[in-house]
Amino acid sequence: MKTKYLGMIAVLFSALLAMPAARAADPMEAFPAADQGMLRYVLQLPAQDDESALRVELIVGKTVPLDEQNQYFFGGTLEQETIQGWGFTRYLLNELGPLAGTLMAADPNAPKVARFVPLGGAPYLIRYNSRLPIVVYVPEGVEVRYRLWTAGAESTVMEPG
């Protein structure tokens, strides 16, 4: 009788231990599939020795045929959301705003070239974290790119002024 109970306890205990491990093994479980008309981009970063010295710049935009002379950008805001019950962050662009740019006179007969045009505004820098994926949701037709930024090893002393 004792062996029967010990066996049942062992099975229950091993099942309880396996549950958190299975949940932790796939953090993508927290990120829902993209809605209709949307795409989900996932970036899993490799582990680094000093991740505090790194940042990831998310660059969201679209490739469109344009002239080569002017500078262009799209309107829109990349929003940061916390997934309820998980505490993980996801990034969301609900709508790509209108295209805007400089007004330098360009040759109307010059051929258009395919150019990647990002969202306007300041660079969107986030903390480097290899333990969780960076997940970005955007409308179909919108691209997500990224760039890694590294802090230098030396710092500069500021003088009071």
N, C-alpha and C positions, 0 to 999 in steps of 0.2 A: 504494500500500500504506500509506504514511504517513497519507494522508487518511482511509483506512478506520479505522485505529487511533485517530486523533485524533477522529473522529466518534463511535466507540464510547466513548472516554474522556469526551467531552463529555456524551453521553447518561447514562452512569453517574454522573458528577459532578452533573449536574442532578437526577437521581433521588435521590441522597443528600442534596442540599440541600433537596429538597422534603419528604422524610420527616419531619424534626423540625418543619418549619413546619406540616404537616398535623396532626401530633400535638398541637402547641401550640395550634392553631386551635380545637380542641374539647375543653376540659377535662372536659366531661360524660362523655367516654369512660371516665374513671377511676371514675365512680360507677355501680355496677350498678343495674339496674331493681329496683323494690321486689319483695320476696317476696310470696307468696300471703297475703292478709289484711293487707297493709301498703300504705302510700302513701308516695310520695317527693315532698317539697316542695323547690323550687329557688328561691333568691333570688339574683339577679344585681344587685349594687349598682352605681350609677353612680360614675364616677371623681370624686374630690373633690380640692381643692387640698392640704389637710392632713389626710390620713386618720388620722394618729396622734392627732388630737384627737377622734376619733369612736369610738363603740362601738355594737354591735348587741345589743339584748336580745331573746333568743328567748323567746316566750311560748307554751307548749304547754298545751292544755286541750281542753275540750269544752263545747258549749252544751247545757244541760239545763233543764227546767222546775223552778223552785224558788220559795220565798217571797222577798219583798224584804228582810226584816229581818235575816236571818243572813248571816254571811260564810262562804264555802265554799272548799274546795281539794281537789285530787286528790292521792293519793299517787303516787309514781313518781320515777324519776331519768332525766334526759336524759344519756346517756353520749356521750363524745367518743371517736372511733376514728380511727386513722391507716390509710389505705388502703395496703396493702402494695404495694411497687413504684412507688408514685406519691408518697407522702409527703403527700397531701392529707388534710384532716380532714373527717369526716362526723359527724353527730349522730344518735343513735339512741335511741328510746323503745320498748323491747320490750313493755311492758305498762303500761296506765293503771291505777294503784292504786285503792283504794276512795275514795269521796267522804266527806269529813269537814267539819265546820263548827262554828260556835258554836251554843249551845242556847237562844237567846232565844225566849220564847214568841211564836209567830206565830198570828194568827187562822186557825183551821182552815178557815174558810169563804172566806178571801181567795183570789182566783184566783192560780194560779202564773204566773210570768213566765219567759220564756226568758232565761237568763243564761249568759254565758261564764264558766266556772270553770277557772282555771289550775292547774298543778302547784303544790304548796306549796313553801315554802323560799325561799331568797334568789334575787334576780333572776339570770338566766343571761346574763351579758354576755360577748361575744366581740369580738375585734379587727375593725375595719372593714377590708375588703380588697376592692377593686373588681376585682382581677385574677382572683380565683377565686370561683365561686359558693358560697353557703352551702347545703348539702344536708342535709335533715332527713328521717329515716325514722320514721314513726309508724304505729300500728295504724289500720285503717279506722275512721272515725267520729271521729277525733281531729283537731283543728284546730291549725295553726301560725300564729301571728301574730308580728309583730316591732315593735320601737320603736327609733328612733335616739336616741342620747345624744351630746351635744356638750359638750366641756370649754370653760369660759369662757376668754377671752383673758388675764385677769388671774389672778395667783396671790397668795396671802396669805402673808406672812412669819410663821413661828411663833416665839414667844419661848421661850427655855429656861425650864424650870419646875422 
